[in-house]
Amino acid sequence: RKVNGARGSSVAKNNSVRRFINIEPLFNVIYQRAVALVVRKALSKQGNDLHDGQTIHRELIRSSVYSTLDLRNASDSNIFVAAEALLHTGCPELWAAVRTGRSYTTILTYPNGHVEEHVNCKLSSMGNGYTFEIMTLILLSQARVVDTRSRVYGDDIIIRSEYAEAYAKHLELTGWCINPSKTFINSSFRESCGGFYHDGRGYLTSYD
């Protein structure tokens, strides 16, 4: 059955917060994953392989030259017009593929049974097959402008401390929101991809 777009839902992020997701049409997801695989290969060629990205992030946080940044509601903050401005000029073929597979509307069903269809202002939510890869690509591209050694895994960002403040301000200008509780700039403590490191104590085990 042909539908106009995605269906809104949510999943538990932790014990107190739920994460908004889109339930995408089946064939859209298949197409989106094909786009994601192309982006993954391109990221790997730039030294930002997502296959072992989490492991590398957890290793890099040992170095005090780096800062770690995390974003709040990152997948829902990737604004469509900002993504278009950043991707269309640099790679029009990729942007055409992203637009083709994207859900332009999301249907929300309320507890009382009321149904509304909304036009999406964000590029995509979690649940979309390329959200993670496209978000990584955009954030890494912005980071590499100031630091060629930076790395990004989703919205987990590692960048040399001397560039971190300027990069954070630039991100906020393009619609992203820094999560101060999980961002550590010029700090003896760093966190990324589930790894926690303190210069005076080494790796730490943390439970949410």
C-alpha positions in Angstrom: 0.0 0.0 0.0 1.4 3.4 -1.0 1.6 5.9 1.8 2.6 9.6 2.0 5.4 9.2 4.5 6.4 7.8 7.9 4.5 7.1 11.0 5.7 8.7 14.3 6.4 6.6 17.4 8.9 6.5 20.3 11.2 4.1 22.1 12.8 4.2 25.5 16.2 6.0 25.5 16.8 5.4 29.2 14.7 5.0 32.4 13.3 8.6 32.2 13.3 9.7 28.5 11.7 8.4 25.3 13.3 8.9 21.9 11.1 10.0 19.0 11.4 7.8 15.9 9.9 7.4 12.5 8.5 4.1 11.3 9.4 4.4 7.7 7.7 2.7 4.7 9.4 -0.6 3.9 10.7 0.3 0.4 11.9 3.7 1.6 14.0 2.0 4.3 15.6 -0.4 1.7 16.5 2.6 -0.4 17.7 4.6 2.6 20.1 1.7 3.6 21.5 1.6 0.1 22.3 5.4 0.4 23.8 4.8 3.9 26.2 2.1 2.5 27.5 4.5 -0.1 28.1 7.2 2.6 29.8 4.6 4.9 32.3 3.8 2.1 33.0 7.5 1.6 33.5 8.0 5.3 35.9 5.1 5.5 38.0 6.5 2.7 38.4 9.7 4.8 39.7 7.7 7.8 36.4 7.7 9.6 35.3 4.1 9.4 32.0 3.5 11.2 32.5 -0.2 11.4 35.1 0.1 14.2 34.3 3.8 15.1 33.2 3.1 18.6 36.3 1.2 19.5 38.6 3.9 18.0 36.7 6.6 19.9 37.2 4.8 23.2 40.9 4.6 22.4 41.3 8.2 21.4 39.8 9.6 24.6 43.0 8.6 26.4 44.8 11.5 24.8 44.5 14.8 26.6 44.9 16.8 23.3 41.3 15.9 22.5 37.9 17.2 23.6 34.7 15.2 23.3 31.4 16.8 22.2 27.9 15.3 22.3 24.7 16.8 20.9 21.2 17.0 22.3 18.4 15.4 20.2 20.9 15.3 17.3 18.9 13.3 14.8 15.9 15.6 15.3 18.1 18.7 14.9 19.3 18.0 11.4 17.3 20.7 9.7 16.3 20.0 6.1 17.2 23.4 4.7 20.6 23.4 6.5 21.3 19.9 5.2 20.4 20.9 1.7 22.7 24.0 1.8 25.6 21.8 3.0 25.1 18.7 0.8 23.6 20.0 -2.4 26.5 22.2 -3.3 29.2 19.7 -2.3 27.6 16.5 -3.8 24.4 17.1 -5.8 24.1 13.4 -6.7 24.1 12.4 -3.0 21.6 15.1 -2.1 19.3 13.9 -4.9 19.4 10.4 -3.5 18.8 11.6 0.1 15.7 13.6 -1.1 14.4 10.7 -3.1 14.3 8.3 -0.1 13.2 10.8 2.5 9.7 10.8 4.1 8.3 14.3 3.6 5.5 13.8 6.1 5.0 12.1 9.4 1.6 10.8 10.7 1.0 11.2 14.5 -1.8 9.3 16.2 -2.8 10.7 19.6 -4.1 8.6 22.6 -7.7 9.8 21.9 -7.5 8.4 18.3 -7.0 11.8 16.6 -4.6 11.6 13.6 -2.5 14.4 12.2 -0.1 14.5 9.2 2.8 16.9 9.6 5.3 18.1 7.0 8.8 17.4 8.3 11.2 20.3 8.8 14.0 18.1 9.9 15.9 15.9 7.4 15.0 12.7 9.1 14.5 10.9 12.5 16.0 7.8 13.9 14.2 5.0 12.2 15.2 6.3 8.8 17.8 4.1 7.2 20.4 6.8 6.5 19.9 9.2 9.5 23.0 8.0 11.3 25.3 8.0 8.3 24.2 11.4 6.9 24.4 13.0 10.4 28.0 11.6 10.7 28.9 12.9 7.3 27.6 16.5 7.9 29.2 16.8 11.4 32.5 15.3 10.2 32.6 17.6 7.2 32.2 20.6 9.5 34.8 19.3 11.9 37.4 18.6 9.2 37.3 22.2 8.1 39.1 23.1 11.4 40.7 19.8 12.4 41.8 17.2 9.8 42.3 14.6 12.7 38.8 14.9 14.0 36.4 11.9 14.1 32.7 11.5 14.4 30.4 8.6 15.2 26.8 9.7 14.9 26.8 12.7 17.2 29.8 11.6 19.2 32.6 14.0 18.2 36.3 14.0 19.0 38.2 17.0 18.0 41.5 18.6 19.2 40.8 20.9 22.1 42.3 24.0 20.4 39.5 23.9 17.8 36.6 22.6 20.0 35.1 25.9 21.1 35.0 27.4 17.6 33.5 24.2 16.2 30.8 24.1 18.9 29.8 27.6 18.0 29.7 26.8 14.3 27.5 23.7 15.0 25.0 25.8 16.9 24.8 28.3 14.0 23.6 25.4 11.7 20.9 24.2 14.1 22.6 21.7 16.4 22.5 22.0 20.2 25.5 21.0 22.3 24.7 18.7 25.2 26.7 20.3 28.1 26.2 17.4 30.4 28.0 15.1 27.9 30.5 17.6 26.4 34.0 17.9 27.8 36.2 20.6 26.3 39.8 21.1 27.7 38.8 18.7 30.5 40.7 16.0 32.4 37.6 13.8 31.8 36.4 12.7 28.4 33.5 10.5 27.2 32.7 9.1 23.8 30.8 6.1 22.5 30.3 4.6 26.0 33.9 5.0 27.0 34.9 7.2 30.0 38.4 8.4 30.8 40.0 10.5 33.4 43.6 11.7 33.2 44.3 11.0 36.8 42.5 7.6 37.0 42.4 6.1 33.6 39.3 4.3 32.2 36.2 4.4 34.4 33.1 2.3 34.5 29.9 4.3 34.4 26.3 3.3 34.7 23.3 5.4 33.6 
